[in-house]
Amino acid sequence: MTLYSPSANWAADEHHLFSDSAQKFYKQEMVPQIESWHEKGIVDRKFWLKAGEAGMMGGSVAEEYGGSGGDMGFDSIALYEQARTGDFSWGYGIQSIVIHYVTAYGSHEQKIKWLPKLISGEKIGALAMTEPGAGSDVQSITTSAAKNGNQYTINGSKIFITNGQSADLVIVTSKTDKNAGAKGVSLIMVETSEVDGFRRGKNLKKLGLKGNDTSELFFENVKVPLTNLIGNEEGQGFYQLMKQLPWERLCIGITALGAIDYALDETIKYVKQRHAFGKRIMDFQNTRFKLAEVKTKAEVLRSFINDCVSRLTKNELDAATASMAKWWGSQIQNEVMDECLQLHGGYGFMLEYPIARMYADARVQSIYGGTNEIMKELIARSIDK
Ligand SMILES: Cc1cc2nc3c(=O)[nH]c(=O)nc-3n(C[C@H](O)[C@H](O)[C@H](O)COP(=O)(O)OP(=O)(O)OC[C@H]3O[C@@H](n4cnc5c(N)ncnc54)[C@H](O)[C@@H]3O)c2cc1C
């Protein structure tokens, strides 16, 4: 399977070529490493560099900043093909989101400084919004950035930050004005190796995503130059987040589709070779109907995701539609993983079978990137204006 639906109008020959090379790259360089990443709880830095060399991370970024100068279709393919291997350890989704913040709002100097290294994998990015006391309610964050001379002094803590153990460049959502509500939120880049007062908590133990590092981050009088503000004025952070969320949310829909395609392939293989009552598991009508349902869900999702990617490449994807892709994709992913695991019987519960891991990995897709309840609230607002 590929990301494309048969009528995908956004995919040109270059996209197909990129899909082929991404598939080969992940098969050769990622799949053999997965077990060791799961044991260590983190992806090797060497892999980030290899992914950079293979051109996985800068598909849609202008060539002058180290990218390939293509459209968002390339980023969508890189994400889909990763999920299609059945593994979510590599935190490219967040890297891509960080790249897009810098691309959309960074000054020329910031772009020159950060983008080439994010694209080559020399620098790993993280986006730090969530705090112990503020998740869905982003406006209530308390991390502050006080202006002193030509610096911001950042104080606060963030939790559940993807790539948290490895990140070199962390976009921190901070309050530059505590009394201005959403208008007081700004995005500020912290270069972790260049500051004092920055500390990482331990690599958090999770239900799934075992090979991806997730951490608490602490900022104690961390001083960064005013030029690390993303955008040209303070107080734009909430607006910037809202504008970038369609991509963040579509990322989750795209990876849901990749995971579903992989789970279906694995399950078909399994039920064809396993026997009970003198027949293949595949021959029971229940199995055939369940797999027919899963296949239908996958194709319906593929059509919608392709429509979203097509709109994204034209910069026409709105927040409500992207929220639909996120909640629907992750909901279907969870349903599919449950059905596919069931068809594996007891073996499906064993971690040596990919379906067990994928079942656990799917669970968080309806939580991060904005919970599915928040997605429904956003969609509801768009129909109750
Ligand atoms: C593995 C993992 C990786 C993550 N990576 C990142 C990251 O890289 N960067 C980052 O900033 N964050 C990250 N997060 C955090 C994630 O985005 C938050 O967990 C999520 O937004 C929910 O916030 P919360 O956990 O505080 O839940 P809460 O906001 O406390 O929500 C608890 C429950 O209440 C519901 N709820 C809340 N408000 C409403 C409402 N208005 N209407 C209806 N229901 C509501 C929620 O849907 C949820 O079911 C990650 C989380 C996990 C688990």
The ligand as an SDF file (V2000), in Angstrom:
LIG
                    3D

 53 58  0  0  0  0  0  0  0  0999 V2000
    3.3810   10.2400   24.5770 C   0  0  0  0  0  0  0  0  0  0  0  0
    3.0010   11.6880   24.6560 C   0  0  0  0  0  0  0  0  0  0  0  0
    3.7180   12.6190   23.9230 C   0  0  0  0  0  0  0  0  0  0  0  0
    3.4000   13.9690   24.0060 C   0  0  0  0  0  0  0  0  0  0  0  0
    4.1810   14.8940   23.3280 N   0  0  0  0  0  0  0  0  0  0  0  0
    3.9830   16.2120   23.5680 C   0  0  0  0  0  0  0  0  0  0  0  0
    4.8810   17.1940   23.0220 C   0  0  0  0  0  0  0  0  0  0  0  0
    5.8120   16.8670   22.2750 O   0  0  0  0  0  0  0  0  0  0  0  0
    4.6810   18.4870   23.3360 N   0  0  0  0  0  0  0  0  0  0  0  0
    3.6610   18.8930   24.1430 C   0  0  0  0  0  0  0  0  0  0  0  0
    3.5570   20.0870   24.3910 O   0  0  0  0  0  0  0  0  0  0  0  0
    2.7930   18.0020   24.6690 N   0  0  0  0  0  0  0  0  0  0  0  0
    2.9370   16.6730   24.4070 C   0  0  0  0  0  0  0  0  0  0  0  0
    2.0810   15.7560   24.9570 N   0  0  0  0  0  0  0  0  0  0  0  0
    1.0060   16.2230   25.8120 C   0  0  0  0  0  0  0  0  0  0  0  0
   -0.3720   16.1010   25.1850 C   0  0  0  0  0  0  0  0  0  0  0  0
   -0.5210   16.9850   24.1180 O   0  0  0  0  0  0  0  0  0  0  0  0
   -1.3830   16.3320   26.3170 C   0  0  0  0  0  0  0  0  0  0  0  0
   -1.3120   15.2000   27.1700 O   0  0  0  0  0  0  0  0  0  0  0  0
   -2.8070   16.5160   25.8120 C   0  0  0  0  0  0  0  0  0  0  0  0
   -2.9240   17.7460   25.1140 O   0  0  0  0  0  0  0  0  0  0  0  0
   -3.8490   16.4970   26.9390 C   0  0  0  0  0  0  0  0  0  0  0  0
   -3.4730   17.3150   27.9980 O   0  0  0  0  0  0  0  0  0  0  0  0
   -3.4990   16.7030   29.5120 P   0  0  0  0  0  0  0  0  0  0  0  0
   -2.7240   15.4480   29.4810 O   0  0  0  0  0  0  0  0  0  0  0  0
   -3.0880   17.7690   30.4320 O   0  0  0  0  0  0  0  0  0  0  0  0
   -5.0060   16.3280   29.7430 O   0  0  0  0  0  0  0  0  0  0  0  0
   -6.1750   17.3050   30.2940 P   0  0  0  0  0  0  0  0  0  0  0  0
   -6.1750   18.5740   29.5210 O   0  0  0  0  0  0  0  0  0  0  0  0
   -6.0610   17.3950   31.7600 O   0  0  0  0  0  0  0  0  0  0  0  0
   -7.4640   16.4630   29.9060 O   0  0  0  0  0  0  0  0  0  0  0  0
   -7.9610   15.3520   30.6720 C   0  0  0  0  0  0  0  0  0  0  0  0
   -9.2590   14.8710   30.0220 C   0  0  0  0  0  0  0  0  0  0  0  0
  -10.2150   15.9430   30.0260 O   0  0  0  0  0  0  0  0  0  0  0  0
  -10.6880   16.1680   28.7240 C   0  0  0  0  0  0  0  0  0  0  0  0
  -10.9510   17.6010   28.5100 N   0  0  0  0  0  0  0  0  0  0  0  0
  -10.1390   18.6560   28.7910 C   0  0  0  0  0  0  0  0  0  0  0  0
  -10.7050   19.7920   28.4070 N   0  0  0  0  0  0  0  0  0  0  0  0
  -11.9100   19.4780   27.8610 C   0  0  0  0  0  0  0  0  0  0  0  0
  -12.9770   20.2150   27.2510 C   0  0  0  0  0  0  0  0  0  0  0  0
  -12.9200   21.5460   27.1050 N   0  0  0  0  0  0  0  0  0  0  0  0
  -14.0720   19.5330   26.8100 N   0  0  0  0  0  0  0  0  0  0  0  0
  -14.1450   18.1890   26.9330 C   0  0  0  0  0  0  0  0  0  0  0  0
  -13.1780   17.4340   27.4830 N   0  0  0  0  0  0  0  0  0  0  0  0
  -12.0670   18.0610   27.9340 C   0  0  0  0  0  0  0  0  0  0  0  0
   -9.5560   15.7120   27.8070 C   0  0  0  0  0  0  0  0  0  0  0  0
  -10.0230   15.4390   26.4920 O   0  0  0  0  0  0  0  0  0  0  0  0
   -9.0620   14.4760   28.5400 C   0  0  0  0  0  0  0  0  0  0  0  0
   -9.8720   13.3850   28.2220 O   0  0  0  0  0  0  0  0  0  0  0  0
    2.3420   14.3980   24.8390 C   0  0  0  0  0  0  0  0  0  0  0  0
    1.6010   13.4570   25.5540 C   0  0  0  0  0  0  0  0  0  0  0  0
    1.9220   12.1100   25.4830 C   0  0  0  0  0  0  0  0  0  0  0  0
    1.1360   11.1370   26.2860 C   0  0  0  0  0  0  0  0  0  0  0  0
  1  2  1  0
  2  3  1  0
  2 52  2  0
  3  4  2  0
  4  5  1  0
  4 50  1  0
  5  6  2  0
  6  7  1  0
  6 13  1  0
  7  8  2  0
  7  9  1  0
  9 10  1  0
 10 11  2  0
 10 12  1  0
 12 13  2  0
 13 14  1  0
 14 15  1  0
 14 50  1  0
 15 16  1  0
 16 17  1  0
 16 18  1  0
 18 19  1  0
 18 20  1  0
 20 21  1  0
 20 22  1  0
 22 23  1  0
 23 24  1  0
 24 25  2  0
 24 26  1  0
 24 27  1  0
 27 28  1  0
 28 29  2  0
 28 30  1  0
 28 31  1  0
 31 32  1  0
 32 33  1  0
 33 34  1  0
 33 48  1  0
 34 35  1  0
 35 36  1  0
 35 46  1  0
 36 37  1  0
 36 45  1  0
 37 38  2  0
 38 39  1  0
 39 40  1  0
 39 45  2  0
 40 41  1  0
 40 42  2  0
 42 43  1  0
 43 44  2  0
 44 45  1  0
 46 47  1  0
 46 48  1  0
 48 49  1  0
 50 51  2  0
 51 52  1  0
 52 53  1  0
M  END
$$$$
